[in-house]
């Protein structure tokens, strides 16, 4: 194992162990911090792969179906949160808000686009943790320790 891979593994395990401490990461600031930390660890893991100095331990082609399904769910959530100007697609509550004279309404399928984006960030964070554990816990010793 490379030193970089060891550091990524240690950072990931430390993050997973410490994540429940701030109210079980059940507050927006805690979730945001967790997402940023996992994103930074993912960037540190991916940099040598993007710069073609290393190969991932597990190729994405081996997980093509699960990754495709995961990305489809993420895309479905994102489409619900983006403003759409297609009549009859947006939630009926947005039409009621526009009729009542509220300015700046941008209709979406989701009744709460902010909550949808937050849930999507959480989902992507879970997916990245899975991916990093899959990449760094290939040995039985690391798996047992994790």
C-alpha positions as CSV (number, residue, x, y, z in Angstrom):
1,X,0.0,0.0,0.0
2,X,1.2,3.4,-0.8
3,X,1.7,6.1,1.8
4,X,-1.0,8.2,0.2
5,X,-3.5,5.3,0.4
6,X,-2.5,4.8,4.1
7,X,-3.2,8.5,4.8
8,X,-6.5,8.4,3.0
9,X,-7.5,5.3,5.0
10,X,-6.6,6.9,8.3
11,X,-8.3,10.2,7.5
12,X,-11.5,8.3,6.4
13,X,-11.6,6.1,9.5
14,X,-11.0,9.1,11.7
15,X,-13.8,11.0,10.0
16,X,-16.2,8.0,10.3
17,X,-15.3,7.6,14.0
18,X,-15.7,11.3,14.9
19,X,-18.8,11.9,12.7
20,X,-21.3,11.0,15.4
21,X,-19.8,13.3,18.0
22,X,-21.5,16.6,17.0
23,X,-25.2,15.5,17.7
24,X,-24.7,12.4,15.5
25,X,-24.0,14.8,12.6
26,X,-27.7,15.6,12.7
27,X,-27.3,19.4,12.4
28,X,-26.8,21.3,9.2
29,X,-23.3,22.6,10.2
30,X,-22.2,19.0,11.2
31,X,-23.5,17.6,7.9
32,X,-21.9,20.3,5.9
33,X,-18.6,19.7,7.7
34,X,-18.8,15.9,7.2
35,X,-19.6,16.4,3.5
36,X,-16.7,18.8,3.1
37,X,-14.3,16.5,4.9
38,X,-15.4,13.4,2.9
39,X,-15.1,15.5,-0.3
40,X,-11.6,16.6,0.6
41,X,-10.6,13.0,1.4
42,X,-12.0,11.9,-2.0
43,X,-10.1,14.6,-3.8
44,X,-6.9,13.5,-2.0
45,X,-7.6,9.9,-3.1
46,X,-8.5,10.8,-6.7
47,X,-5.7,13.3,-7.5
48,X,-3.1,10.6,-8.4
49,X,-5.7,8.8,-10.5
50,X,-6.8,11.9,-12.4
51,X,-3.1,12.8,-13.0
52,X,-2.5,9.2,-14.2
53,X,0.1,8.4,-11.6
54,X,-2.0,5.6,-10.0
55,X,-4.9,3.2,-10.7
56,X,-7.9,2.7,-8.4
57,X,-7.9,-0.6,-6.4
58,X,-11.4,-1.4,-7.8
59,X,-12.3,-0.3,-11.3
60,X,-15.7,1.5,-11.7
61,X,-16.5,-0.9,-14.5
62,X,-16.8,-3.8,-11.9
63,X,-19.6,-1.8,-10.3
64,X,-21.3,-0.5,-13.4
65,X,-24.8,-1.4,-12.5
66,X,-24.8,-0.2,-8.9
67,X,-23.0,3.0,-9.9
68,X,-25.5,3.6,-12.7
69,X,-28.4,3.1,-10.4
70,X,-26.9,5.4,-7.7
71,X,-26.3,8.1,-10.3
72,X,-29.8,7.7,-11.7
73,X,-31.2,8.3,-8.2
74,X,-29.0,11.4,-7.7
75,X,-30.1,12.7,-11.1
76,X,-33.8,12.1,-10.3
77,X,-33.4,14.1,-7.0
78,X,-31.6,16.9,-8.8
79,X,-34.3,17.2,-11.5
80,X,-36.9,17.5,-8.7
81,X,-35.0,20.5,-7.2
82,X,-34.2,22.5,-10.3
83,X,-36.7,25.1,-11.5
84,X,-38.8,23.9,-14.4
85,X,-41.0,26.0,-16.7
86,X,-43.0,23.0,-17.9
87,X,-46.7,23.5,-17.1
88,X,-48.2,20.8,-14.9
89,X,-44.9,19.4,-13.7
90,X,-44.2,21.6,-10.7
91,X,-45.9,21.1,-7.4
92,X,-49.4,22.6,-7.2
93,X,-48.3,24.7,-4.2
94,X,-46.0,26.7,-6.3
95,X,-48.9,27.7,-8.6
96,X,-50.9,28.7,-5.5
97,X,-48.0,30.8,-4.3
98,X,-47.7,32.6,-7.6
99,X,-51.5,33.3,-7.7
100,X,-51.3,34.9,-4.3
101,X,-48.9,37.4,-5.6
102,X,-45.6,36.3,-4.1
103,X,-42.7,37.5,-6.2
104,X,-39.7,35.5,-7.2
105,X,-41.3,32.1,-7.2
106,X,-39.4,29.5,-9.3
107,X,-41.6,26.4,-9.5
108,X,-39.9,23.0,-8.9
109,X,-41.2,19.5,-8.6
110,X,-40.0,19.4,-5.0
111,X,-42.1,21.3,-2.4
112,X,-38.8,22.1,-0.7
113,X,-35.8,22.4,-3.1
114,X,-33.4,23.2,-0.2
115,X,-34.3,20.1,1.6
116,X,-34.0,18.1,-1.6
117,X,-30.5,19.5,-2.2
118,X,-29.5,18.8,1.4
119,X,-30.7,15.2,1.1
120,X,-28.8,14.8,-2.2
121,X,-25.6,16.1,-0.5
122,X,-26.1,13.5,2.3
123,X,-26.7,10.7,-0.3
124,X,-23.6,11.6,-2.2
125,X,-21.6,11.8,1.0
126,X,-22.7,8.2,1.9
127,X,-21.8,7.1,-1.6
128,X,-18.3,8.6,-1.4
129,X,-17.7,7.0,2.0
130,X,-18.7,3.6,0.4
131,X,-16.4,4.2,-2.5
132,X,-13.5,5.2,-0.3
133,X,-13.9,2.2,2.0
134,X,-14.1,0.0,-1.1
135,X,-10.9,1.4,-2.4
136,X,-8.9,1.5,0.8
137,X,-10.1,-1.5,2.8
138,X,-8.9,-4.2,0.4
139,X,-6.8,-6.1,2.9
140,X,-8.3,-8.3,5.6
141,X,-6.3,-6.5,8.3
142,X,-7.7,-3.1,7.3
143,X,-11.2,-4.5,7.0
144,X,-11.0,-6.0,10.5
145,X,-9.7,-2.8,11.9
146,X,-12.4,-0.8,10.2
